[in-house]
Amino acid sequence: MCGIIGYVGPEGTDVTSILLDGLSKLEYRGYDSAGIAVLTSTGTLELHRRAGKIANLVAAVENGARPEPGTLGIGHTRWATHGRPNEMNAHPHTDCSGVITVVHNGIIENYAELRAELQREGHTFRSETDTEVLSHLVEQCYFGEANHNLEQAVRLALRRIDGSYALAIASSEQPDLLVGVRYGGGPLIVGIGENEQFLASDIPAILKHTRRIIILDEGEVVTLRPDSVAITKVDGTPVQRKPLTIEWDAQAAEKGGYPHFVLKEIFEQPEALRRAFLGRIRDGQLHLAELEQMQQAGLLDDIQRIIIIACGTSYHAGLIAKYAIEQWARIPVEAVTAAEFRYSNPIVGPETLCIAVTQSGETADTLVGIRQAREHGAPVIAVTNVVASAITRLSDAVLY
């Protein structure tokens, strides 16, 4: 699960600090290498990448040639899929000219044939990753049909790509423009600041700088400039969406003195349960107002079984919920990992209640599974932490 951070703002900004701080807030996603690219005020694109911990990257930057202040930058934490976890394969990736730079969360399924085609046309690859195909493909469009228009070059390149991806792309020739894309990959969040804009995989990475965010939907392209944000569909259709204001405390996303996030989450469970029950227990009875509309619509009247769909630790929580629900409700419950559910041709219908559990509300496999369940008429309840995330728009009811 890779992490993305991006920034565009006024000249003279300490972009390096913003990127490194943002990456540190994305450590919980897991990674094996990290890197940043900064476009300085002199127009130089400076690239720093290291295998291992973000601390290795910070040390390399601080002990080496720290990038000068600039206007633009992108950063990335990588979880290896194509290519070994080393410095060569770490993101960001550049093109042959060194003008285009890309970070990517997802998988390019047709990268092998695209790579072979681009190599035949003279492009030189320096890594083993599928992501580097993107930088060269955008380069080809940028210097060709798009005539140095980065947004158009990205749209042209996307026509050739099969797969899932969240992207941040920049050009050293356009220091006031950052392009982001979300298509079937991980989440992508826009942070709206004062004469500066942010792009990230998750809210904690930018919460230090702004509380106004927009969550991109699948199939959307965002262009960020210091004074503007524009969202369109991949086909260019404009999208209007009001920003959300994040109310929760940034400290909730910190380790809080614990040596790692796992230990923090373990010790926070009693308080998390207390908050979850707050306002939902009256006179010893559990009241879930969020489910009233489903009950009134009769969606819960004929439920014969329940399927809990989740990934990772959310799946582990689902295993506990299975036993609790079966004990109290006497309804058979099955907990399945979303990655298996989506490919299993599941037997579901109106008599099957699907409960999707996802912290971010953007877990790709879980979203695909829930879409399949809805196509078969199954009612869906989402359990998530993030208001207005993708899962909330696919569900009949949401428990936060």
C-alpha positions in Angstrom: 0.0 0.0 0.0 2.1 2.9 -1.3 1.8 6.5 0.0 1.7 9.7 -2.1 2.4 13.3 -1.0 2.4 16.3 -3.4 2.7 20.1 -3.0 2.5 23.2 -5.2 2.8 26.7 -3.8 4.7 30.1 -4.0 8.4 30.4 -4.8 10.8 30.1 -1.8 8.8 27.4 0.0 10.7 24.7 2.0 9.1 22.0 -0.1 11.5 19.3 1.2 10.2 19.7 4.8 6.6 19.5 3.7 7.2 16.3 1.7 9.3 14.6 4.4 6.8 15.4 7.1 4.0 14.2 4.9 5.7 10.9 4.2 6.3 10.4 8.0 2.5 10.6 8.5 2.1 7.8 5.9 4.4 5.3 7.5 1.5 3.3 8.8 0.7 2.2 5.3 3.8 0.1 5.1 6.7 0.6 2.8 10.2 -0.6 1.8 11.6 2.5 0.2 10.9 6.2 -0.1 11.8 9.2 -2.2 11.1 12.8 -3.0 11.4 15.1 -6.1 11.6 18.9 -5.6 11.4 21.5 -8.3 13.5 24.4 -6.9 13.1 28.1 -7.6 16.0 27.9 -10.1 14.0 25.3 -12.2 16.1 22.4 -11.2 14.4 19.1 -10.4 16.2 17.4 -7.5 15.6 13.7 -6.9 16.4 11.9 -3.6 15.5 8.2 -3.1 16.5 5.6 -0.5 15.7 2.0 0.3 14.5 1.2 3.8 13.1 3.6 6.4 12.1 7.2 5.8 14.9 8.0 8.3 17.4 6.8 5.6 15.9 9.3 3.2 16.0 12.1 5.8 19.6 11.4 6.6 20.5 11.4 2.9 18.8 14.7 2.4 20.2 16.4 5.5 23.8 15.0 5.1 23.9 15.5 1.4 22.7 18.3 -0.9 19.4 19.4 0.6 17.1 20.7 -2.2 16.8 24.5 -2.3 13.4 26.1 -1.6 11.1 25.8 -4.5 7.5 25.7 -5.7 6.6 22.1 -6.3 7.3 18.6 -5.1 6.1 15.0 -4.9 7.0 12.2 -2.5 6.3 8.5 -2.2 6.6 5.5 0.1 6.8 2.3 -1.9 5.6 -1.2 -1.2 7.3 -3.3 -3.9 5.3 -5.2 -6.5 7.3 -4.9 -9.7 11.1 -4.9 -9.0 13.2 -5.3 -5.9 12.9 -3.0 -2.9 16.0 -0.9 -3.6 17.0 2.7 -4.4 16.8 2.2 -8.2 13.2 1.1 -8.0 12.1 3.7 -5.5 9.8 6.5 -6.6 9.7 9.2 -8.0 10.5 8.1 -11.5 11.6 10.4 -14.3 11.6 10.2 -18.1 14.5 10.3 -20.5 14.7 14.1 -20.5 14.4 14.5 -16.8 11.5 16.8 -17.3 8.6 14.5 -16.2 8.5 13.0 -12.8 5.8 10.5 -11.5 4.8 8.7 -8.3 2.2 5.9 -8.4 0.1 3.8 -6.2 -1.4 0.8 -8.0 -0.5 -1.6 -10.8 -0.1 -1.1 -14.5 -1.3 -4.4 -16.0 0.0 -3.8 -19.5 3.3 -2.4 -18.5 5.4 -5.1 -20.2 4.1 -4.5 -23.7 4.2 -0.7 -23.2 7.8 -0.9 -21.9 8.8 -3.0 -25.0 7.1 -0.5 -27.3 8.7 2.5 -25.7 12.2 0.8 -25.7 11.8 0.1 -29.5 11.1 3.8 -29.9 14.3 4.8 -28.1 13.3 5.3 -24.5 15.9 4.2 -21.9 14.6 2.6 -18.7 16.6 2.7 -15.5 14.3 0.6 -13.1 12.4 -2.7 -13.0 9.1 -1.0 -12.1 5.8 -0.8 -13.9 5.6 2.9 -12.8 8.5 4.0 -15.0 6.4 3.2 -18.0 4.1 6.1 -17.0 6.9 8.7 -16.9 8.1 7.7 -20.4 4.5 7.5 -21.8 3.7 10.9 -20.5 7.0 12.2 -21.9 6.2 10.9 -25.3 2.8 12.6 -25.3 4.2 15.8 -23.7 6.8 16.4 -26.3 4.6 15.1 -29.1 0.8 15.6 -29.5 0.3 17.6 -26.3 3.0 20.2 -27.2 4.3 20.7 -23.6 0.8 20.7 -22.1 1.2 18.5 -19.0 -2.5 18.0 -18.3 -3.2 17.0 -21.9 -0.2 14.7 -22.0 -1.5 12.9 -18.9 -4.9 12.4 -20.4 -3.4 11.1 -23.7 -1.2 8.7 -21.7 -4.1 7.4 -19.7 -5.8 6.1 -22.8 -2.9 3.6 -23.2 -2.9 2.3 -19.7 -4.7 -0.8 -18.3 -4.7 -1.2 -14.5 -5.4 0.7 -11.3 -3.6 3.8 -10.2 -3.4 6.9 -8.1 -0.8 9.3 -9.6 0.9 12.6 -9.0 2.8 14.0 -12.0 4.9 17.1 -12.5 6.9 18.8 -15.2 10.0 20.9 -14.5 8.8 23.2 -17.3 5.6 24.0 -15.4 6.6 24.9 -11.8 3.1 26.0 -10.9 1.2 22.9 -11.9 0.7 19.5 -10.2 -1.6 16.8 -11.8 -3.2 14.1 -9.9 -5.2 11.1 -11.1 -7.3 8.4 -9.4 -8.5 5.4 -11.4 -9.3 2.2 -9.5 -6.1 2.6 -7.3 -5.7 3.8 -3.8 -7.3 6.9 -2.4 -6.2 10.4 -3.3 -7.0 13.5 -1.2 -6.7 17.2 -2.2 -5.8 19.6 0.5 -6.8 23.3 -0.1 -4.6 25.9 1.5 -3.9 29.6 1.2 -2.0 30.1 -2.1 -0.8 26.5 -1.9 -2.4 23.1 -2.6 -1.6 19.6 -1.4 -2.2 16.0 -2.7 -1.9 12.9 -0.5 -3.0 9.3 0.0 -4.5 10.1 3.4 -5.6 13.1 5.4 -2.9 12.9 8.2 -0.2 13.7 5.6 -1.6 17.2 5.1 -3.6 17.9 8.2 -0.8 20.0 9.6 -1.2 22.5 6.8 -5.0 22.5 6.0 -8.3 21.1 7.2 -10.1 21.7 4.0 -10.0 18.6 1.7 -11.6 17.1 -1.3 -11.7 13.3 -1.8 -11.2 12.3 -5.4 -13.6 9.8 -6.9 -12.5 7.1 -9.3 -11.9 8.2 -12.8 -11.0 11.8 -11.9 -8.1 14.1 -12.8 -7.2 17.1 -10.6 -5.0 20.0 -11.6 -3.5 21.9 -8.7 -2.0 25.4 -9.0 -1.1 27.7 -6.0 -4.3 29.6 -6.4 -6.7 27.1 -7.8 -8.0 23.5 -7.9 -9.9 22.0 -10.9 -11.4 18.5 -11.0 -12.6 16.8 -14.2 -13.4 13.3 -15.3 -10.8 11.5 -17.4 -12.8 12.5 -20.5 -12.6 16.2 -19.5 -16.1 16.6 -18.0 -15.9 19.2 -15.2 -16.7 18.1 -11.7 -18.0 20.4 -9.0 -17.4 19.3 -5.4 -17.4 21.3 -2.2 -14.5 20.9 0.2 -15.0 19.1 3.5 -13.7 20.4 6.8 -11.8 17.9 9.0 -12.7 18.3 12.6 -10.7 15.6 14.3 -7.3 16.4 16.0 -4.1 15.9 14.1 -2.7 14.3 17.2 -4.9 11.3 16.6 -2.7 10.5 13.6 0.5 10.6 15.6 2.2 7.8 17.5 1.5 9.7 20.8 4.7 8.5 22.5 4.3 4.9 21.6 7.2 3.2 19.7 5.0 2.2 16.8 1.4 2.5 15.6 0.5 -1.1 16.4 1.1 -0.7 20.1 -0.7 2.7 20.0 -3.8 1.1 18.4 -3.8 -1.8 20.9 -3.8 0.5 24.0 -6.3 2.9 22.4 -8.9 0.2 21.9 -10.8 0.9 25.2 -11.1 4.6 24.4 -12.0 3.9 20.8 -14.8 1.6 22.0 -16.0 4.2 24.4 -16.3 6.8 21.6 -18.0 4.3 19.3 -20.7 3.6 21.9 -21.1 7.3 22.9 -24.7 8.3 22.2 -25.6 4.9 21.0 -26.5 3.2 24.3 -29.6 4.3 26.2 -31.2 2.5 29.1 -28.9 -0.5 28.5 -30.1 -0.8 24.9 -28.1 -0.3 21.7 -29.6 2.3 19.3 -28.1 2.7 15.9 -29.9 5.6 14.3 -27.8 5.1 11.2 -29.7 1.9 10.4 -33.2 3.3 10.9 -33.6 4.2 7.2 -32.6 0.7 6.2 -35.1 -0.7 8.6 -37.9 1.5 7.4 -37.2 0.5 3.8 -37.5 -3.2 4.8 -33.9 -4.0 3.8 -33.2 -5.9 7.0 -36.5 -7.8 7.2 -35.5 -10.9 5.3 -31.8 -11.2 6.1 -30.8 -14.9 6.2 -27.0 -14.5 6.5 -24.3 -11.9 6.8 -21.0 -11.5 5.0 -18.3 -9.3 6.5 -15.9 -8.0 3.7 -12.6 -6.5 4.7 -8.8 -6.5 4.3 -5.9 -6.7 6.8 -6.6 -5.8 10.4 -10.2 -4.9 9.4 -10.7 -8.5 8.4 -9.3 -9.6 11.8 -11.9 -7.3 13.5 -14.5 -8.9 11.2 -13.6 -12.4 12.6 -14.4 -11.2 16.1 -17.6 -9.6 14.9 -18.6 -12.9 13.3 -18.7 -14.7 16.6 -20.4 -11.8 18.4 -23.2 -11.4 15.8 -23.8 -15.2 15.6 -24.0 -15.4 19.4 -26.4 -12.4 19.8 -28.4 -12.4 16.6 -28.3 -16.2 15.8 -27.7 -15.4 12.1 -24.9 -17.2 10.3 -22.0 -14.9 9.5 -19.0 -15.4 7.1 -15.9 -13.1 7.3 -14.0 -13.0 4.0 -11.0 -11.1 2.7 -12.1 -8.6 0.0 -9.4 -9.8 -2.4 -10.9 -13.3 -2.4 -14.5 -12.1 -2.3 -14.2 -10.1 -5.5 -12.9 -13.0 -7.5 -15.1 -15.8 -6.0 -18.3 -15.1 -7.9 -20.1 -14.8 -4.6 -23.6 -16.1 -4.0 -25.4 -13.0 -2.6 -28.8 -11.4 -2.9 -31.4 -9.4 -1.0 -31.4 -12.0 1.8 -27.6 -11.4 2.4 -26.4 -8.4 4.4 -22.9 -7.3 3.5 -20.9 -5.4 6.0 -17.8 -3.6 4.6 -15.1 -2.7 7.1 -12.4 -0.3 5.9 -10.6 2.3 7.9 -10.0 4.7 5.0 -13.2 3.9 3.2 -11.1 3.7 0.0 -9.7 0.1 0.1 -9.7 -0.9 -3.5 -10.6 -4.6 -3.1 -13.3 -3.8 -0.6 -14.9 -1.3 -2.9 -14.9 -3.7 -5.8 -16.5 -6.4 -3.6 -19.2 -4.1 -2.4 -20.1 -3.0 -6.0 -20.5 -6.7 -6.9 -22.7 -7.3 -3.8 -24.9 -4.3 -4.8 -25.2 -5.6 -8.4 -26.8 -8.7 -6.9 -29.2 -6.8 -4.8 -27.5 -7.2 -1.4 -28.0 -4.5 1.2 -24.7 -3.0 2.4 -23.6 -1.4 5.7 -20.2 0.3 5.8 -18.0 0.6 8.9 -15.3 3.3 8.4 -13.5 6.2 9.9 -13.6 8.7 7.0 -16.6 10.8 6.3 -17.5 11.1 2.6 -15.1 8.4 1.5 -15.9 6.2 -1.5 -17.4 3.4 0.6 -20.0 5.7 2.1 -21.4 6.5 -1.3 -21.8 2.8 -2.1 -23.6 1.8 1.1 -27.2 1.9 2.4 -26.0 2.9 5.9 -22.7 3.9 7.4 -21.3 3.4 11.0 -18.4 5.7 11.9 
